[in-house]
């Protein structure tokens, strides 16, 4: 058996057995399979896919390539959330402390930005001093002490995925259901959770742009989670326009702080409350999702989510003064407004294009080793459905890169479509999905 044979077999559309998948993944971990061979394998899987048995085998091998954390000594039902990625998707920074303040332990191992989407780790690391590189012993200690912990993948957690994750980002193999499923679930199953809530994005700014593909991904993730004994449910949510108004790491942290202090950003908070309600329900602190939503609202409005976030920042080494006084954060060298050239209504904001413009500004990575500028990004001043007048500011760009300012502004202006007729944004929560099927979401927030 050699790597080339396995690549050829999958390239031809044949099913791989456990021995072959394990040989390839272990070989990659041990540097016996080269990056270029793994890249070819990932592309073969991208085009030829994997069936459910291959996908669960792939997940299991990646899961057991490292340590599976045992949190059974910590009281309570441990629940996490995972989003498949979007533009402006900063939900975790509000959700995790809010749910933890409801009494549900939230152990969260997150990833970095992937493709055009942002990553929770990059947002957290924009807070000066905040440590996402806790050891597993520290991870267990923090969740035991304060009921919440938010870290990155350690060397011990699914090391096969850790090595593959960055490679997928730069080889155009992100949008693959078996690869996404294996990556997400190997980390989530390893972190010590009892239950999981999924936010599966669909629309222009999602990896799965078609609703059918997003539903297939959600069903696969839920089936994998339940097969491994973790109660898993999901929500199909819209990513046609960026979520909230901020795109860029520190800008998104500030928006989350404002929301935890009572500011209402309707689309961001709707997703946050629905996912939070589901987590609180799975965590045994509410009988229904609706009751969980109500508890989450009460906790946030009482300031307890903000208190828990502050506790998390302090406990993981962050400088709390930047949370209490965000204005002291360094400013970008260049700021430019993008203005409307006509009167009308915002008809569309191309989330995918906004994500790519964010990368141009320094808020994301073009290559694995690119350094992110945490203060770079875009502040939207209008959302879909809003009325505008000629010369209104539609968005503000922040960057240290003078040479790309004009290009970025021109691209952003084209990404925001102004029409003469009024329009409404797409429904944000499209469906709830569990092991029984796909159900329209009629809940209210």
Beta strands, then each sheet from edge to edge (+ up, - down):
strand 1: 79-83
strand 2: 106-110
strand 3: 148-152
strand 4: 195-202
strand 5: 231-238
strand 6: 246-247
strand 7: 334-339
strand 8: 344-349
strand 9: 377-380
strand 10: 387-388
strand 11: 393-399
strand 12: 416-419
strand 13: 429-434
strand 14: 437-440
sheet 1: 1+ 4+ 5+ 13- 14+
sheet 2: 2+ 3+
sheet 3: 6+ 9- 11+ 7-
sheet 4: 10+ 8- 12+
end
